[in-house]
Amino acid sequence: MAKLKYALAGGTILVLAIVAAVFNPTANVWLFRQASLQAAGWKDTELAKPNELSLLVCGSGSPLPDPTRAGPCALVAAGDRYFLIDAGLGSMRNLRMWRVPLEKIEGVFITHFHSDHIAELGEVRLQTWISGRKSHLPVYGPTGIQQVVDGFENAYALDTSYRTAHHGEALLSPDVAPLLAVEIGETGSEAVLPQGGGLRVKPILVEHHPVDPAFGFRFNFMDRSVTISGDTARSDHLAEAAKNTDILLHEALSPELVGMLEKATEVSNRPRVAKVMSDIPDYHTSPVAAAEIANEANARLLVLTHLVPVLPNGIAERAFFYGVSDIRDDVHLARDGDLFVMPEGTDTIRHRELD
């Protein structure tokens, strides 16, 4: 009993000492210094080895506000070559938190000009520049990409001048800051896209009327491939372009769940929201249809992204998947931080989550 009393007394003293330290300003400064040293020593995250193709989901959400998902964004790493596909809200913050070396991004692909896909293009410009990008950053997109890029260039011009004046041209040269618009055209030209070194990028016309043209993209590297749908209604053209792809990253909207939201907003006398909910299903793809497309394409893995509506819990996720298991088993619901790695010469797809 005496030993127990001494142990309890000792434990109480230790707890009090910890509490005192936490509220001691000197101890707080020391703890922050140690945490800073540890954080500064973290290494960049490696997304792919030289013989690997990888896909990182940097934003799996949609225009609807979602506390757990950034706006639409994916990063494809072909060995040491990094390419960003779309730039939704919050995506750059994700990449920074995961310590992705942003200076390696050598091109941005914009599927179409809906706001949720271009919202952080200015931050892509800024963060890759600050990270050490050495030249203009090409932005590949449909007809109209020059107008979009010019808008972000104008919006960020003053910011660029301030940062160069503050940090100096040796660190942040204004000559390398700009984005460079590269138009893919109305029908999709491979000629303007990065190729070589085992890499081939192919644009895919998809169905997102009245957004015309809108593109998906297929990345082939060595003998592995990733196909990204962009926003689209069910598209046979996409299914053909994605033939035998390793990963099909496909958008998905549940008409049933969105229909429930439409009815709920009508009952709640919110006609504007109800009208939007009634309009959006016809230019997106249902989870079941995406599974059918993946089967037609003989895709090894289907990853659903750009998820509509917001799925706050497991119950909503299971409702979202209703009917999918009747079509195929190999379906993954994307989450921000999903990293899929595909080594050359294998059928392997390794998955882990960055956090």
HUVENGI-V226194 format. One record per run of one state. SS is the DSSP state (2 for helix, 1 for strand, 0 for the rest). FROM is the first residue (numbers start at 1). TO is the last residue. Records with the same first field share a line. If there is no record, write none. Layout:
SS->FROM-TO, FROM-TO
This chain:
0->1-1, 23-24, 41-44, 46-51, 60-72, 79-80, 86-90, 98-99, 101-101, 110-114, 119-120, 132-136, 142-144, 168-178, 184-189, 193-194, 197-198, 206-214, 222-223, 229-235, 242-246, 254-254, 268-270, 284-286, 298-300, 309-313, 321-323, 327-330, 334-337, 344-349, 354-355
2->2-22, 25-40, 91-97, 102-104, 115-118, 121-131, 145-167, 190-192, 236-241, 255-267, 271-283, 287-297, 314-320, 324-326
1->45-45, 52-59, 73-78, 81-85, 100-100, 105-109, 137-141, 179-183, 195-196, 199-205, 215-221, 224-228, 247-253, 301-308, 331-333, 338-343, 350-353
